[in-house]
Amino acid sequence: AGHTPGPPRPPHRLHQHGRCGRAGGKMGSCFSSGKKEDQGENQQAKKEPINPIPMTEVKKHRSSQSLWIVIKGKVYDVTKWQQSHPGGSAALKMVGGRDCTAGFSSKHGPEAWPMLANYCIGQVQGATVEEFKEPEAKPVTGKDGKLVALQPNKPIMCALLSRTEVSPDTRKFTFKLPQPDMALGVPVGHHILLTTKDAKGAAVCRSYTPITLDDTKGSFELVIKVYFKGVSEAWPEGGIMSQKLDSLKVGDEIEVGGPRGHWEYLSEGKFSHNGMDGETKSLGFIAGGSGITPCYQVIKAILENPSDKTKCWLVFSNKTEADILLRPELDEWAAKHPDRFKVHYTVSEAPAGWKYSTGRVSKEMLTEHMPTPGPDTYIGLCGP
């Protein structure tokens, strides 16, 4: 769910580890006028091949293994650019197989044109660029017939409705959707991408998992740990995105894209992982820090469905007791559903009277607090 290096934090999705990227962001284009821009485009044009490529062929190349994009009528194979792209591979995949002229230079400076030329493989055949521009996003319905805000590859702008201080470094943000009767449109277990700009104007992207489910209309919520400047010696500048979010005022907007993810919880023990269906009766989660949010979302979906008999376990690791996100909700669930949900905490620095574990997650800890291994058991992991 690209970004400049920041403090270690989970990507907020099950079975995935790594960052959305570095400095940069979602592809798009709109240079400010001037000679420098023209020179950039001219330098690019001198190197570009004129091999005609049908748009129908471009649309076939939308995966990590083969990723093409169109900018100003030219076709670029950016497959090898994914790892070094300032915005990260996720930002490129969001626009794979389509025309992304509309926002390229809003995220990249004129110096991007010469570099982009290295990936040009031809030009779109038989039509002008205007014919390939994506239509403006319109509300659509999801699989269950609900009106949803998010469409793949079509980010939306969402305004901040409220911000609640959960702890000195943790915030709960509520964002407004474009229409009051629509849901966000994120499957359980998937995440969204937030995009903003750093102090130099470069796009920054982060992945987050909403804590609200899609039965919530008109808004969605995120719980985010803020990495402040000057707190960590390893990351003296702190987290660009988390500090940006913390600075938002009610009414300020941020770009929201997605949904993205490889693992989806369907219902009543059924799930999908990389397109393959699975089923479980016992679902265990091992979470670290803010990696709790995708686990929280799945557990919430299960416990709020009376017909879902899936049993859940959670081992949640943090540095201190104060760092435990969403603990009141987790403890309430464990008390209300003792036969369906069990939670165990471990911290690096335990306070006096601490009744849970201390130290890193261990084999012994998992043996005691995870479901017994077997064909009906599935374990999810998300953490820093």
N, C-alpha and C positions, 0 to 999 in steps of 0.2 A: 506497500500500500509504500528525480534524483536528489541527492543531498550532499551538502558539505559535511566532512567528518564531524561528528558530534559525540556526545557521551554514549557509552554502550547502551543499547536498548533493543528489545526484541522487535521483530518485524510485525508482530501482532497477527500471526497466522499460524495454523497448525502445521507441523512437520516441515516448516521452512525456516532457514536461518540465513541471515545476511541482510544487507541494506538495500534500499531502493536505488541508491546511487550516490553521486557526489554533487558538486555544484552544477546546476542546470535544471532541466525539467522537461515537461511535456513538449513535444515538438509542435511547431507552428511558425507563422511569419508575418512581418509588417514593419519593415525598417523605417526609421525616420528618414526624411529626404535629405540629400546632400551628396557631395562628390565622393566622400569616403564610401558610401553605400554603393554607388555606381561602380567604383573601382573594385569593390569586393565581388559584385556580380560579374563584372567583366572578366576578372581573374578566374572565376569559376567557369564561365562559359567557354573559355579557350580550351579547357581540358575535357569538356563533356562530349561523350560519344553521341551520335544521332540515331542509334539503333531504335527503330519504332517498336513499342511494346503495347499490346492492347491492355486496357484497364481491367478487363476480365482476368487477364493473367496476373496483374498486380495484386488483385484481391485474393488470390490463392496463397500469397506469401505473407502470412500473419503470425507465424510461430517463431520460437527462439531459433529453430534450426534453419529457417529461411524467412527473413524479415525485410520487406520492401516498403518504401514510402514514396509519395509523390509531392514535390514542391515546385510550384510554378511550371507545371507541365513536364518536369524532368523526373525520371524514375531513379531511385537510389536503393541499392542493396546495402542495408545497414546491419546485416547479420553480424559481421565482425566488429562493429562499432559498439555493440551492446555493453561489453565489459568496461570500455574506456569512456563511454558517453557520459558527460558531466551529469546528466539527469538520471543515469542508471538505466538498466535494461527495461524496468517496468514502464518507464516513461515512453520508451520507444515502442514497446509492444502495445501500448494504448492506442497508437496511431498506425499500427501495422496494416498494410494492405489498402491504404486509402490516401486521399489528398489531405495534407496537413499544412497547406500554404497559409491558412488563415491565422496561424499563430506562431510560426517558426521564429521570426525575428523579435517577437515580443519576449522570447526567452533566450535569444542568442544575438550577439553583436555582429557587426559587419565582418569581423575576422572569421566568422564561422563559414562564410561562403567558400574560400579557398580550400578549407579542410573538407567541407562537404563534397567538393568536386571529386575527391578520391573515391567516393562510393557511387558515383553516377554510372549507370549501366545503359541509359538510353532515354528516350522521351516517349510520352504517352502518344499512342497512335490514333489519328483520325478525329481529334476533337480539340477544342480549346480548353485551357485550364478551368475556365468558368463552368464548363459542363461537368467537371468532376468534383466541384465543391460539394461537400456534404450538406444536405438540407438542415435547417435549424432544428435542434432537438425539440420534439413535441412530447407531451405526456403519453406514456404507453402503459399497458397493463402487464403485470407479471404473470407467472405460471398459474397463480391462484386467482387471477382476474382482478387483482387490486391495482389501483393506479399507482405507478411508481415513478420516482423522480430520476433515478439514475439509469442511463443507457450506456452500454459499453462504448468506450472511445468518445463520449460526449460529456465532458465535465459540465457541472452547473455551479452557479454562485449561490452560497448560502449565508444568510446574515446571522450574527450572534444574537440570540434571545436573552441568554443569561449566563453568568459564570459564578460558580459556587466554590468557595475554598474548602476543600475536604481536609487538607492538612497544610502545614507551611509550604510544602512543595508539590502539592497535588490539587488539581482543579477538575471540576465537572463542568463541561461546556454543553449548552443546549443551543442547537442551530435550527433556524427556520427553513423549511422546505419551500419551494416556489408556490405550492398550493396547499391549503389546509386539509384537503381531502386525500392527499397522496402520502404513501409510505416511501421510505428511502429507497427500498429495492435492493437490499443486501441479503443474500442467502445466509442462513445460520452457519458460521464457520468462515465466512469470507470477510474481506476487509475493504476499506476505501483508501484513496490517496488524496491527501491534502497538499496543495501547492501554494507557495507564497514566494516572495523575493527577499534576498538578503540585502545587506547595506550597499552592495555594489550593483544591485539590480539583477543578479543572477537568480534563476528560479531554484527553489528548494522544495523537495517533495518528501513526504513521510507517509508511511502506512499506519493506519489505525483501525481498530475494530470497535464499532459502536456497541454500547452496552444495552441499547434498546433493541427490541425485536421489531419485525415489520408489521405487527399489529398496532404500532404507534403511528398515528397520522399527524402530518403537518410539521414534525420536528424529529430530531434524533439527538442522542447524547453521547459524549465521549468523556472518559475519565483518563486524564493525562498527567504524568509526572513532569514537572518543570525542572529542567536542568539549568540552574542559574549560573551566570558568569562569575568566575572567581571562587567557585566552591570546590571544583575538582582540579587537582594538579595535572592530571592526564588530559583534561579538556578544559583549559582555562577560560575559553570563550563561552563555554556552556552550550546548550542546545539551541540552534537557530530557530527551528520550528516551534519548539515548546515555549521559548521566550516570546516569539511572535504571537502565539496564541494567547499567552498570558497578558500581552499588551493590548489585545483587542478590546474595543469598547462596544457596548450594545449597539447593534445596527451595522457594525463593520462586517464586511463580507470576506469570505475566503473561498477559493476554488476547490470543489469536491469532485473527484473522479472515481471510476470503478463501476460495478464491484469487481474485485479480483480475488482469486484464491483457487486452491487445488482440492480442498477438502470441504464437503458440505454435509451437514447433518440434515437429513430429510424428515424423519419422524419415526417414533416407536422402534428405535434401535437401528433403523436403516440409514446408511450414509453413502456418499460417493467420494472416491479418492482418485484423482486423475482420470475421471471418466469411468472408473470401475466401481460397480456396486458392491456394497458389503453390508453386513448385519452383525449386531452385537447385543448381548444382554448385560454385559459389564463393561463400563467405559471409565477408564482411568486417565487422569491428567496430572502431569508434572509441570509446574509453572514456576517461573522465576521473575520477580519484580513486576513490571508492567506487562509481562507476558501473560498475566492472568486474564486479560480482557477477552481473547477468543474463547478461552476455557469457560469463563463466566457466561458468555453468550450462549454456548451450547448447553451448559448445565441449566441455565435459566429456561431455555426452550423446553427442556425435558421436564423439569419440575413444575412448570406452569401448564403442562398437558396431562390431565388426570389419566388419560388412556395410555400414556407412555410409561411402561413398567421398567425401562432401562435403569439400572443402578449405576451411580456415579461415585467415584473416589477422586480426591484431590490432595496432592502434596504440594505445598506452596512455600517456596524458599525466598527469604529476604535478608537484608543486612541487619535490620533492627525491627523490633515490634512496631514501631511507628511507621515503618515503610510498607506495612501490609495493606495493600489497596483493597477496597471493597469488603473489608473484614466484617463490618456489621451485617451486611447482606449474606455473606457466606455463613456466618455463625447462626443467623436466623434460619437459613435454609436447613442447616444441619439439625437444628432443634425441632423444626417443623416437620422434616422428612427424614427421621433417623434411619428408616429402612431403605431409603432411596439415595441418600447423599451423606458421605463422610468426608471430613476435611481434617488435614493434619498440617501444622506449620513447623517450619524450621528457620532459625535465624542465626546469623553469625555472632551477634552480640546479644546475649540473652539477659533480660532483667531479673532481678530477684523474684523468686517464686514462679518462674516460667515453667509451665506444665507440659510444653511440647518439646521438640528436639532442638539441638544446637549443632551448628556446623553445616557442612555441605550435604546435599542429598546423597545417601549411601545405599548400597545394596540391601543392607539390613533394614533401613527405613522403608524402602520400597516393598520388601518382602512382607513387612508388617502392615503397611498402610495402602497398598495397591491391591486390586483384585487378583485372584489366583490365575496364573497363566492358563490359557486353554483356547479352543476354537471359538468360543463365544466371548472372548475378552479382547478389547482393543485399547491401546494406550496412545494418548496424544501428548506431545511435548512442545512447550513454547517458553523461551526465556532468553536472557542476555548471554 
